[in-house]
Amino acid sequence: MKNLKFYIIIPAHNEEESIAQTLESLITQTLPAKHIVVVNDNSTDLTEQIVKTLAKEHSNISLVNVTSSDEHLPGSKIINAFYKGYETLDEAYDVICKFDADLIFPKHYLERLASHFSKNKQLGMAAGFCYVEKNKEWVLENLTRKDHIRGALKAYRKQCFLDIGKLKPSMGWDTVDELLASYYNWDLLTDASLHVKHLKPTGISYNKASKYLQGEAMYKMRYGFIITLISALKLAYKKKSIVLFKDYMFGYFRGKQQSLERLVSKEQGQFIRRLRWKGMLGKLK
């Protein structure tokens, strides 16, 4: 377990209020990461200076500066930044992580993940759970199924990461990665004992365009109309917004009309639909 090498990549855009706390929680891990790369993506605040200061003090922290747009969008912007960090690393890692820049990890987080990966050689992905502060208490950020690994804190075994074709630069990347991991017979694990503090609720600064991207992603993942409809209803219900449902469906039909490039093959799409139907019917039973 102690020999597992963790490489961590953190895309960051204007994260001066949180990046120091995130890095400090990783610096003090009981199992230190071999490399922590922060990709400063077009920040206009003090993000770069904060990371530079910590990098001078800690040899496992490095900074990469990139320039994209100044919009705060999910999907391609985040993953393109991830790859800028990935390109600076060697391939001697055992576990590759994509973490957000607004998380505070418990001190034993990486050690616990290492234990899970060591005990189960077929474990492809693992993570804890995000908690947000409400009324001065940290409560579970319950946006998705409890067996879903949030995009904020992804950790992949190397071979699983390679099998799934790494990360897709598109909205939906943090869903299709799990679906493809299952397609290639990798196990997924969420550890409810690992409470990660999420300093900014998911999507708080996303703009209107990003809402359409969610629907487009469902098209790209070959969900089909019925599964997209059910998924859009569930997501909109959880976020208590009928407008979101309209946005998701608009995005799906826009993707279909434009014949956007799919994220998965036809065979993988068939597997994904079977998996989705199995999960939905299982809940009904």
DOZAZA-244677 format. One record per residue (C-alpha): residue number from 1; x, y, z. Coordinates in steps of 0.5 Angstrom, whole numbers, plus 500, padded with zeros to 3 digits. Layout:
<torti><k>NUM</k><u>X</u><v>Y</v><w>Z</w></torti>
...
REM end
This chain:
<torti><k>1</k><u>500</u><v>500</v><w>500</w></torti>
<torti><k>2</k><u>505</u><v>505</v><w>502</w></torti>
<torti><k>3</k><u>509</u><v>504</v><w>495</w></torti>
<torti><k>4</k><u>503</u><v>507</v><w>491</w></torti>
<torti><k>5</k><u>505</u><v>513</v><w>487</w></torti>
<torti><k>6</k><u>499</u><v>518</v><w>487</w></torti>
<torti><k>7</k><u>500</u><v>524</v><w>482</w></torti>
<torti><k>8</k><u>495</u><v>529</v><w>483</w></torti>
<torti><k>9</k><u>492</u><v>534</v><w>478</w></torti>
<torti><k>10</k><u>488</u><v>540</v><w>480</w></torti>
<torti><k>11</k><u>485</u><v>545</v><w>475</w></torti>
<torti><k>12</k><u>484</u><v>552</v><w>478</w></torti>
<torti><k>13</k><u>481</u><v>558</v><w>475</w></torti>
<torti><k>14</k><u>481</u><v>564</v><w>480</w></torti>
<torti><k>15</k><u>481</u><v>560</v><w>486</w></torti>
<torti><k>16</k><u>485</u><v>565</v><w>491</w></torti>
<torti><k>17</k><u>480</u><v>564</v><w>497</w></torti>
<torti><k>18</k><u>481</u><v>556</v><w>497</w></torti>
<torti><k>19</k><u>487</u><v>553</v><w>493</w></torti>
<torti><k>20</k><u>491</u><v>554</v><w>499</w></torti>
<torti><k>21</k><u>487</u><v>550</v><w>504</w></torti>
<torti><k>22</k><u>486</u><v>545</v><w>498</w></torti>
<torti><k>23</k><u>494</u><v>544</v><w>498</w></torti>
<torti><k>24</k><u>495</u><v>544</v><w>505</w></torti>
<torti><k>25</k><u>490</u><v>539</v><w>506</w></torti>
<torti><k>26</k><u>494</u><v>535</v><w>501</w></torti>
<torti><k>27</k><u>501</u><v>537</v><w>504</w></torti>
<torti><k>28</k><u>499</u><v>534</v><w>510</w></torti>
<torti><k>29</k><u>497</u><v>527</v><w>508</w></torti>
<torti><k>30</k><u>499</u><v>521</v><w>512</w></torti>
<torti><k>31</k><u>501</u><v>518</v><w>505</w></torti>
<torti><k>32</k><u>504</u><v>524</v><w>501</w></torti>
<torti><k>33</k><u>503</u><v>525</v><w>493</w></torti>
<torti><k>34</k><u>509</u><v>524</v><w>489</w></torti>
<torti><k>35</k><u>507</u><v>530</v><w>485</w></torti>
<torti><k>36</k><u>501</u><v>535</v><w>485</w></torti>
<torti><k>37</k><u>500</u><v>539</v><w>479</w></torti>
<torti><k>38</k><u>496</u><v>546</v><w>479</w></torti>
<torti><k>39</k><u>494</u><v>548</v><w>473</w></torti>
<torti><k>40</k><u>493</u><v>555</v><w>473</w></torti>
<torti><k>41</k><u>488</u><v>557</v><w>467</w></torti>
<torti><k>42</k><u>487</u><v>564</v><w>466</w></torti>
<torti><k>43</k><u>486</u><v>566</v><w>473</w></torti>
<torti><k>44</k><u>486</u><v>574</v><w>474</w></torti>
<torti><k>45</k><u>486</u><v>573</v><w>482</w></torti>
<torti><k>46</k><u>492</u><v>571</v><w>486</w></torti>
<torti><k>47</k><u>492</u><v>564</v><w>485</w></torti>
<torti><k>48</k><u>498</u><v>563</v><w>481</w></torti>
<torti><k>49</k><u>502</u><v>567</v><w>487</w></torti>
<torti><k>50</k><u>499</u><v>563</v><w>492</w></torti>
<torti><k>51</k><u>501</u><v>556</v><w>488</w></torti>
<torti><k>52</k><u>508</u><v>559</v><w>487</w></torti>
<torti><k>53</k><u>509</u><v>560</v><w>494</w></torti>
<torti><k>54</k><u>507</u><v>553</v><w>496</w></torti>
<torti><k>55</k><u>511</u><v>550</v><w>491</w></torti>
<torti><k>56</k><u>518</u><v>554</v><w>493</w></torti>
<torti><k>57</k><u>516</u><v>550</v><w>500</w></torti>
<torti><k>58</k><u>514</u><v>543</v><w>498</w></torti>
<torti><k>59</k><u>518</u><v>540</v><w>492</w></torti>
<torti><k>60</k><u>512</u><v>535</v><w>490</w></torti>
<torti><k>61</k><u>508</u><v>542</v><w>488</w></torti>
<torti><k>62</k><u>509</u><v>545</v><w>481</w></torti>
<torti><k>63</k><u>505</u><v>550</v><w>477</w></torti>
<torti><k>64</k><u>503</u><v>550</v><w>470</w></torti>
<torti><k>65</k><u>500</u><v>557</v><w>467</w></torti>
<torti><k>66</k><u>495</u><v>556</v><w>461</w></torti>
<torti><k>67</k><u>491</u><v>561</v><w>458</w></torti>
<torti><k>68</k><u>484</u><v>559</v><w>455</w></torti>
<torti><k>69</k><u>477</u><v>563</v><w>456</w></torti>
<torti><k>70</k><u>475</u><v>567</v><w>462</w></torti>
<torti><k>71</k><u>469</u><v>563</v><w>463</w></torti>
<torti><k>72</k><u>467</u><v>558</v><w>468</w></torti>
<torti><k>73</k><u>465</u><v>552</v><w>464</w></torti>
<torti><k>74</k><u>465</u><v>545</v><w>466</w></torti>
<torti><k>75</k><u>467</u><v>540</v><w>461</w></torti>
<torti><k>76</k><u>472</u><v>541</v><w>456</w></torti>
<torti><k>77</k><u>475</u><v>547</v><w>459</w></torti>
<torti><k>78</k><u>477</u><v>543</v><w>465</w></torti>
<torti><k>79</k><u>479</u><v>537</v><w>462</w></torti>
<torti><k>80</k><u>484</u><v>541</v><w>457</w></torti>
<torti><k>81</k><u>487</u><v>544</v><w>463</w></torti>
<torti><k>82</k><u>488</u><v>537</v><w>466</w></torti>
<torti><k>83</k><u>492</u><v>535</v><w>460</w></torti>
<torti><k>84</k><u>496</u><v>541</v><w>461</w></torti>
<torti><k>85</k><u>498</u><v>538</v><w>467</w></torti>
<torti><k>86</k><u>498</u><v>531</v><w>465</w></torti>
<torti><k>87</k><u>503</u><v>533</v><w>460</w></torti>
<torti><k>88</k><u>508</u><v>535</v><w>465</w></torti>
<torti><k>89</k><u>508</u><v>528</v><w>469</w></torti>
<torti><k>90</k><u>512</u><v>522</v><w>467</w></torti>
<torti><k>91</k><u>508</u><v>515</v><w>467</w></torti>
<torti><k>92</k><u>511</u><v>512</v><w>473</w></torti>
<torti><k>93</k><u>504</u><v>513</v><w>477</w></torti>
<torti><k>94</k><u>500</u><v>508</v><w>480</w></torti>
<torti><k>95</k><u>494</u><v>512</v><w>481</w></torti>
<torti><k>96</k><u>492</u><v>519</v><w>477</w></torti>
<torti><k>97</k><u>487</u><v>524</v><w>481</w></torti>
<torti><k>98</k><u>483</u><v>530</v><w>478</w></torti>
<torti><k>99</k><u>482</u><v>534</v><w>484</w></torti>
<torti><k>100</k><u>478</u><v>541</v><w>484</w></torti>
<torti><k>101</k><u>481</u><v>547</v><w>487</w></torti>
<torti><k>102</k><u>476</u><v>548</v><w>493</w></torti>
<torti><k>103</k><u>477</u><v>542</v><w>497</w></torti>
<torti><k>104</k><u>479</u><v>540</v><w>504</w></torti>
<torti><k>105</k><u>481</u><v>533</v><w>505</w></torti>
<torti><k>106</k><u>482</u><v>529</v><w>511</w></torti>
<torti><k>107</k><u>489</u><v>527</v><w>513</w></torti>
<torti><k>108</k><u>488</u><v>520</v><w>511</w></torti>
<torti><k>109</k><u>485</u><v>521</v><w>505</w></torti>
<torti><k>110</k><u>490</u><v>518</v><w>500</w></torti>
<torti><k>111</k><u>492</u><v>513</v><w>505</w></torti>
<torti><k>112</k><u>485</u><v>510</v><w>505</w></torti>
<torti><k>113</k><u>485</u><v>510</v><w>498</w></torti>
<torti><k>114</k><u>491</u><v>506</v><w>497</w></torti>
<torti><k>115</k><u>489</u><v>501</v><w>502</w></torti>
<torti><k>116</k><u>482</u><v>500</v><w>497</w></torti>
<torti><k>117</k><u>486</u><v>500</v><w>491</w></torti>
<torti><k>118</k><u>491</u><v>495</v><w>494</w></torti>
<torti><k>119</k><u>486</u><v>490</v><w>497</w></torti>
<torti><k>120</k><u>482</u><v>490</v><w>490</w></torti>
<torti><k>121</k><u>486</u><v>489</v><w>484</w></torti>
<torti><k>122</k><u>480</u><v>490</v><w>480</w></torti>
<torti><k>123</k><u>478</u><v>497</v><w>483</w></torti>
<torti><k>124</k><u>479</u><v>502</v><w>478</w></torti>
<torti><k>125</k><u>476</u><v>508</v><w>481</w></torti>
<torti><k>126</k><u>475</u><v>510</v><w>488</w></torti>
<torti><k>127</k><u>473</u><v>517</v><w>492</w></torti>
<torti><k>128</k><u>470</u><v>519</v><w>498</w></torti>
<torti><k>129</k><u>464</u><v>524</v><w>499</w></torti>
<torti><k>130</k><u>463</u><v>532</v><w>498</w></torti>
<torti><k>131</k><u>460</u><v>535</v><w>504</w></torti>
<torti><k>132</k><u>458</u><v>543</v><w>504</w></torti>
<torti><k>133</k><u>457</u><v>548</v><w>509</w></torti>
<torti><k>134</k><u>450</u><v>549</v><w>511</w></torti>
<torti><k>135</k><u>448</u><v>553</v><w>517</w></torti>
<torti><k>136</k><u>455</u><v>552</v><w>520</w></torti>
<torti><k>137</k><u>454</u><v>545</v><w>519</w></torti>
<torti><k>138</k><u>458</u><v>540</v><w>514</w></torti>
<torti><k>139</k><u>452</u><v>536</v><w>510</w></torti>
<torti><k>140</k><u>453</u><v>531</v><w>505</w></torti>
<torti><k>141</k><u>452</u><v>535</v><w>498</w></torti>
<torti><k>142</k><u>447</u><v>530</v><w>495</w></torti>
<torti><k>143</k><u>447</u><v>531</v><w>488</w></torti>
<torti><k>144</k><u>448</u><v>524</v><w>485</w></torti>
<torti><k>145</k><u>447</u><v>517</v><w>487</w></torti>
<torti><k>146</k><u>452</u><v>515</v><w>493</w></torti>
<torti><k>147</k><u>455</u><v>510</v><w>488</w></torti>
<torti><k>148</k><u>457</u><v>516</v><w>483</w></torti>
<torti><k>149</k><u>464</u><v>518</v><w>484</w></torti>
<torti><k>150</k><u>464</u><v>526</v><w>483</w></torti>
<torti><k>151</k><u>468</u><v>530</v><w>478</w></torti>
<torti><k>152</k><u>471</u><v>534</v><w>484</w></torti>
<torti><k>153</k><u>475</u><v>528</v><w>487</w></torti>
<torti><k>154</k><u>477</u><v>523</v><w>481</w></torti>
<torti><k>155</k><u>482</u><v>518</v><w>483</w></torti>
<torti><k>156</k><u>484</u><v>512</v><w>477</w></torti>
<torti><k>157</k><u>488</u><v>506</v><w>478</w></torti>
<torti><k>158</k><u>493</u><v>507</v><w>472</w></torti>
<torti><k>159</k><u>491</u><v>501</v><w>468</w></torti>
<torti><k>160</k><u>483</u><v>503</v><w>468</w></torti>
<torti><k>161</k><u>485</u><v>510</v><w>466</w></torti>
<torti><k>162</k><u>488</u><v>508</v><w>460</w></torti>
<torti><k>163</k><u>483</u><v>503</v><w>458</w></torti>
<torti><k>164</k><u>477</u><v>508</v><w>458</w></torti>
<torti><k>165</k><u>481</u><v>512</v><w>454</w></torti>
<torti><k>166</k><u>483</u><v>517</v><w>459</w></torti>
<torti><k>167</k><u>479</u><v>523</v><w>460</w></torti>
<torti><k>168</k><u>474</u><v>526</v><w>455</w></torti>
<torti><k>169</k><u>474</u><v>533</v><w>454</w></torti>
<torti><k>170</k><u>467</u><v>534</v><w>454</w></torti>
<torti><k>171</k><u>461</u><v>535</v><w>459</w></torti>
<torti><k>172</k><u>459</u><v>529</v><w>461</w></torti>
<torti><k>173</k><u>466</u><v>526</v><w>462</w></torti>
<torti><k>174</k><u>465</u><v>525</v><w>470</w></torti>
<torti><k>175</k><u>460</u><v>520</v><w>468</w></torti>
<torti><k>176</k><u>462</u><v>517</v><w>462</w></torti>
<torti><k>177</k><u>469</u><v>515</v><w>465</w></torti>
<torti><k>178</k><u>465</u><v>511</v><w>470</w></torti>
<torti><k>179</k><u>461</u><v>507</v><w>465</w></torti>
<torti><k>180</k><u>467</u><v>506</v><w>461</w></torti>
<torti><k>181</k><u>470</u><v>503</v><w>467</w></torti>
<torti><k>182</k><u>464</u><v>498</v><w>468</w></torti>
<torti><k>183</k><u>465</u><v>496</v><w>461</w></torti>
<torti><k>184</k><u>472</u><v>494</v><w>461</w></torti>
<torti><k>185</k><u>470</u><v>490</v><w>468</w></torti>
<torti><k>186</k><u>473</u><v>495</v><w>473</w></torti>
<torti><k>187</k><u>470</u><v>496</v><w>480</w></torti>
<torti><k>188</k><u>468</u><v>503</v><w>483</w></torti>
<torti><k>189</k><u>468</u><v>504</v><w>490</w></torti>
<torti><k>190</k><u>465</u><v>510</v><w>494</w></torti>
<torti><k>191</k><u>468</u><v>510</v><w>501</w></torti>
<torti><k>192</k><u>462</u><v>514</v><w>506</w></torti>
<torti><k>193</k><u>467</u><v>515</v><w>511</w></torti>
<torti><k>194</k><u>472</u><v>520</v><w>507</w></torti>
<torti><k>195</k><u>468</u><v>526</v><w>508</w></torti>
<torti><k>196</k><u>471</u><v>532</v><w>504</w></torti>
<torti><k>197</k><u>469</u><v>539</v><w>505</w></torti>
<torti><k>198</k><u>467</u><v>542</v><w>499</w></torti>
<torti><k>199</k><u>468</u><v>550</v><w>499</w></torti>
<torti><k>200</k><u>464</u><v>552</v><w>493</w></torti>
<torti><k>201</k><u>457</u><v>548</v><w>492</w></torti>
<torti><k>202</k><u>458</u><v>545</v><w>485</w></torti>
<torti><k>203</k><u>455</u><v>549</v><w>479</w></torti>
<torti><k>204</k><u>455</u><v>556</v><w>483</w></torti>
<torti><k>205</k><u>458</u><v>560</v><w>478</w></torti>
<torti><k>206</k><u>457</u><v>556</v><w>471</w></torti>
<torti><k>207</k><u>453</u><v>560</v><w>466</w></torti>
<torti><k>208</k><u>447</u><v>558</v><w>462</w></torti>
<torti><k>209</k><u>451</u><v>555</v><w>456</w></torti>
<torti><k>210</k><u>453</u><v>550</v><w>461</w></torti>
<torti><k>211</k><u>446</u><v>547</v><w>462</w></torti>
<torti><k>212</k><u>445</u><v>546</v><w>455</w></torti>
<torti><k>213</k><u>452</u><v>542</v><w>455</w></torti>
<torti><k>214</k><u>449</u><v>537</v><w>460</w></torti>
<torti><k>215</k><u>443</u><v>535</v><w>455</w></torti>
<torti><k>216</k><u>448</u><v>535</v><w>449</w></torti>
<torti><k>217</k><u>453</u><v>530</v><w>454</w></torti>
<torti><k>218</k><u>447</u><v>525</v><w>454</w></torti>
<torti><k>219</k><u>446</u><v>525</v><w>447</w></torti>
<torti><k>220</k><u>454</u><v>524</v><w>446</w></torti>
<torti><k>221</k><u>454</u><v>518</v><w>451</w></torti>
<torti><k>222</k><u>448</u><v>515</v><w>447</w></torti>
<torti><k>223</k><u>443</u><v>515</v><w>452</w></torti>
<torti><k>224</k><u>437</u><v>515</v><w>447</w></torti>
<torti><k>225</k><u>431</u><v>519</v><w>448</w></torti>
<torti><k>226</k><u>427</u><v>515</v><w>454</w></torti>
<torti><k>227</k><u>433</u><v>515</v><w>459</w></torti>
<torti><k>228</k><u>435</u><v>522</v><w>457</w></torti>
<torti><k>229</k><u>428</u><v>524</v><w>459</w></torti>
<torti><k>230</k><u>428</u><v>520</v><w>466</w></torti>
<torti><k>231</k><u>435</u><v>523</v><w>467</w></torti>
<torti><k>232</k><u>433</u><v>530</v><w>466</w></torti>
<torti><k>233</k><u>427</u><v>529</v><w>470</w></torti>
<torti><k>234</k><u>431</u><v>527</v><w>476</w></torti>
<torti><k>235</k><u>437</u><v>532</v><w>476</w></torti>
<torti><k>236</k><u>432</u><v>537</v><w>475</w></torti>
<torti><k>237</k><u>428</u><v>535</v><w>481</w></torti>
<torti><k>238</k><u>434</u><v>534</v><w>485</w></torti>
<torti><k>239</k><u>436</u><v>541</v><w>484</w></torti>
<torti><k>240</k><u>429</u><v>543</v><w>484</w></torti>
<torti><k>241</k><u>428</u><v>547</v><w>478</w></torti>
<torti><k>242</k><u>424</u><v>545</v><w>472</w></torti>
<torti><k>243</k><u>428</u><v>550</v><w>468</w></torti>
<torti><k>244</k><u>434</u><v>546</v><w>468</w></torti>
<torti><k>245</k><u>429</u><v>540</v><w>465</w></torti>
<torti><k>246</k><u>428</u><v>544</v><w>459</w></torti>
<torti><k>247</k><u>435</u><v>546</v><w>459</w></torti>
<torti><k>248</k><u>437</u><v>539</v><w>459</w></torti>
<torti><k>249</k><u>432</u><v>537</v><w>454</w></torti>
<torti><k>250</k><u>434</u><v>543</v><w>449</w></torti>
<torti><k>251</k><u>441</u><v>541</v><w>449</w></torti>
<torti><k>252</k><u>440</u><v>533</v><w>448</w></torti>
<torti><k>253</k><u>436</u><v>535</v><w>442</w></torti>
<torti><k>254</k><u>441</u><v>541</v><w>440</w></torti>
<torti><k>255</k><u>446</u><v>535</v><w>440</w></torti>
<torti><k>256</k><u>442</u><v>531</v><w>436</w></torti>
<torti><k>257</k><u>440</u><v>536</v><w>431</w></torti>
<torti><k>258</k><u>448</u><v>538</v><w>430</w></torti>
<torti><k>259</k><u>450</u><v>530</v><w>430</w></torti>
<torti><k>260</k><u>455</u><v>532</v><w>435</w></torti>
<torti><k>261</k><u>461</u><v>527</v><w>436</w></torti>
<torti><k>262</k><u>459</u><v>521</v><w>440</w></torti>
<torti><k>263</k><u>464</u><v>520</v><w>447</w></torti>
<torti><k>264</k><u>463</u><v>512</v><w>446</w></torti>
<torti><k>265</k><u>462</u><v>507</v><w>441</w></torti>
<torti><k>266</k><u>456</u><v>504</v><w>439</w></torti>
<torti><k>267</k><u>457</u><v>497</v><w>442</w></torti>
<torti><k>268</k><u>459</u><v>502</v><w>449</w></torti>
<torti><k>269</k><u>453</u><v>505</v><w>448</w></torti>
<torti><k>270</k><u>449</u><v>499</v><w>448</w></torti>
<torti><k>271</k><u>452</u><v>497</v><w>454</w></torti>
<torti><k>272</k><u>451</u><v>504</v><w>457</w></torti>
<torti><k>273</k><u>444</u><v>503</v><w>456</w></torti>
<torti><k>274</k><u>443</u><v>496</v><w>459</w></torti>
<torti><k>275</k><u>447</u><v>499</v><w>465</w></torti>
<torti><k>276</k><u>442</u><v>505</v><w>466</w></torti>
<torti><k>277</k><u>436</u><v>501</v><w>465</w></torti>
<torti><k>278</k><u>438</u><v>496</v><w>470</w></torti>
<torti><k>279</k><u>440</u><v>501</v><w>475</w></torti>
<torti><k>280</k><u>433</u><v>504</v><w>474</w></torti>
<torti><k>281</k><u>429</u><v>498</v><w>474</w></torti>
<torti><k>282</k><u>433</u><v>496</v><w>480</w></torti>
<torti><k>283</k><u>431</u><v>502</v><w>484</w></torti>
<torti><k>284</k><u>423</u><v>501</v><w>482</w></torti>
<torti><k>285</k><u>424</u><v>494</v><w>485</w></torti>
REM end
